[in-house]
């Protein structure tokens, strides 16, 4: 049994209250007329099925779309079912965690108080300064979300709670490394992970900077981060590399060769996928929780997981394989057409890794 399992729960499917220009679910969600909120039956089954993985640490990662569209009562029921399922109290001891990835535009005092009381971990998305963020992360009427996100971050931080963030590298911020880094530090988030803006069937290429621009951005941010020497503001892209250089392992699923094995995603109708990025792509639906247990579904999908974790032969002799893990399986499939292909971000990552190694070689 694995040391940790993460159950990505999509309580309202891919439904979202904002319309990010680079959303990798955009091409799918636009073709679906309506999502139903997850039923109590499915929610309860998830919690009790998860007990079968109890030798692992368990994360319930609430995702979407926008998971807070499910309403606070949904999360109250989740806590109720968890408390019944995990009678040994592990839900309060760190073995079982609840994590929410939210755009934070629906956040309010009631939600804030409940999530804090029940020890939820929160992560959001912010792309740096207002102009960079509002160029892509918008409401359906075209207005920006930056102001709403900052207000919600402040509300959560005023409770003394940390908050992580994902920040996309786009044409709107790629030439503003210094400003983006300063804004991210100043806005209240306590950790950050930069994501490449990747192409998909939705033709999000309009927001994608060149490989050189992206690499230069990350190298500049790394240099700023190193100069700050601020351990209280970790950036996962850089910590992953430093962990490997010091003999450890990366933290992210996309940086670990077998990272996909630690995930299952359950959408609002009970369909199960190996990851939320495959939701509504029927060829990658591995079962339904109303028909069999999560453990049965997981065990029956061994061939699927094995394919997701494929490593191209050209990668096996690369010194950075254990740092990049051949990247995200979904992106290899969508961009290159095959799981057994090279990470589409390979050359950017190599250049960044070499830069970090060169800058820190005296420390190892």
Rosetta blueprint (number, residue, H / E / L):
1 X L
2 X L
3 X L
4 X E
5 X E
6 X E
7 X E
8 X E
9 X E
10 X L
11 X L
12 X L
13 X L
14 X L
15 X L
16 X L
17 X L
18 X L
19 X L
20 X L
21 X L
22 X L
23 X L
24 X L
25 X L
26 X H
27 X H
28 X H
29 X H
30 X L
31 X L
32 X L
33 X L
34 X L
35 X L
36 X L
37 X L
38 X L
39 X L
40 X H
41 X H
42 X H
43 X H
44 X H
45 X H
46 X H
47 X H
48 X H
49 X H
50 X H
51 X H
52 X H
53 X H
54 X L
55 X L
56 X L
57 X E
58 X E
59 X E
60 X E
61 X E
62 X E
63 X L
64 X L
65 X L
66 X L
67 X H
68 X H
69 X H
70 X H
71 X L
72 X H
73 X H
74 X H
75 X H
76 X H
77 X H
78 X H
79 X H
80 X H
81 X H
82 X H
83 X H
84 X H
85 X H
86 X L
87 X L
88 X L
89 X L
90 X H
91 X H
92 X H
93 X L
94 X L
95 X L
96 X E
97 X E
98 X E
99 X E
100 X E
101 X E
102 X L
103 X L
104 X L
105 X L
106 X L
107 X L
108 X L
109 X H
110 X H
111 X H
112 X H
113 X H
114 X H
115 X H
116 X H
117 X H
118 X L
119 X L
120 X L
121 X E
122 X E
123 X E
124 X E
125 X E
126 X L
127 X L
128 X L
129 X L
130 X H
131 X H
132 X H
133 X H
134 X H
135 X L
136 X L
137 X L
138 X E
139 X L
140 X L
141 X L
142 X L
143 X L
144 X E
145 X L
146 X H
147 X H
148 X H
149 X H
150 X H
151 X H
152 X H
153 X H
154 X H
155 X H
156 X H
157 X H
158 X L
159 X L
160 X L
161 X L
162 X L
163 X L
164 X E
165 X E
166 X E
167 X E
168 X E
169 X E
170 X L
171 X L
172 X L
173 X L
174 X L
175 X L
176 X L
177 X H
178 X H
179 X H
180 X H
181 X H
182 X H
183 X H
184 X H
185 X H
186 X H
187 X L
188 X L
189 X L
190 X L
191 X E
192 X E
193 X E
194 X E
195 X E
196 X E
197 X L
198 X L
199 X L
200 X L
201 X L
202 X L
203 X L
204 X H
205 X H
206 X H
207 X H
208 X L
209 X L
210 X L
211 X H
212 X H
213 X H
214 X H
215 X H
216 X H
217 X H
218 X H
219 X H
220 X H
221 X H
222 X H
223 X H
224 X H
225 X H
226 X H
227 X H
228 X H
229 X L
230 X L
231 X L
232 X L
233 X L
234 X E
235 X E
236 X H
237 X H
238 X H
239 X H
240 X H
241 X H
242 X H
243 X H
244 X H
245 X H
246 X L
247 X L
248 X L
249 X L
250 X L
251 X L
252 X L
253 X H
254 X H
255 X H
256 X L
257 X L
258 X L
259 X H
260 X H
261 X H
262 X H
263 X E
264 X E
265 X E
266 X E
267 X L
268 X L
269 X L
270 X L
271 X E
272 X E
273 X E
274 X L
275 X L
276 X H
277 X H
278 X H
279 X L
280 X L
281 X L
282 X H
283 X H
284 X H
285 X E
286 X E
287 X E
288 X E
289 X L
290 X L
291 X L
292 X L
293 X L
294 X H
295 X H
296 X H
297 X H
298 X H
299 X H
300 X H
301 X L
302 X H
303 X H
304 X H
305 X H
306 X H
307 X H
308 X H
309 X L
310 X L
311 X L
312 X L
313 X H
314 X H
315 X H
316 X L
317 X L
318 X L
319 X L
320 X L
321 X H
322 X H
323 X H
324 X H
325 X L
326 X L
327 X L
328 X L
329 X H
330 X H
331 X H
332 X H
333 X H
334 X H
335 X H
336 X H
337 X L
338 X L
339 X L
340 X L
341 X L
342 X L
343 X L
344 X L
345 X L
346 X H
347 X H
348 X H
349 X H
350 X H
351 X H
352 X H
353 X H
354 X H
355 X H
356 X H
357 X H
358 X H
359 X H
360 X H
361 X H
362 X H
363 X H
364 X L
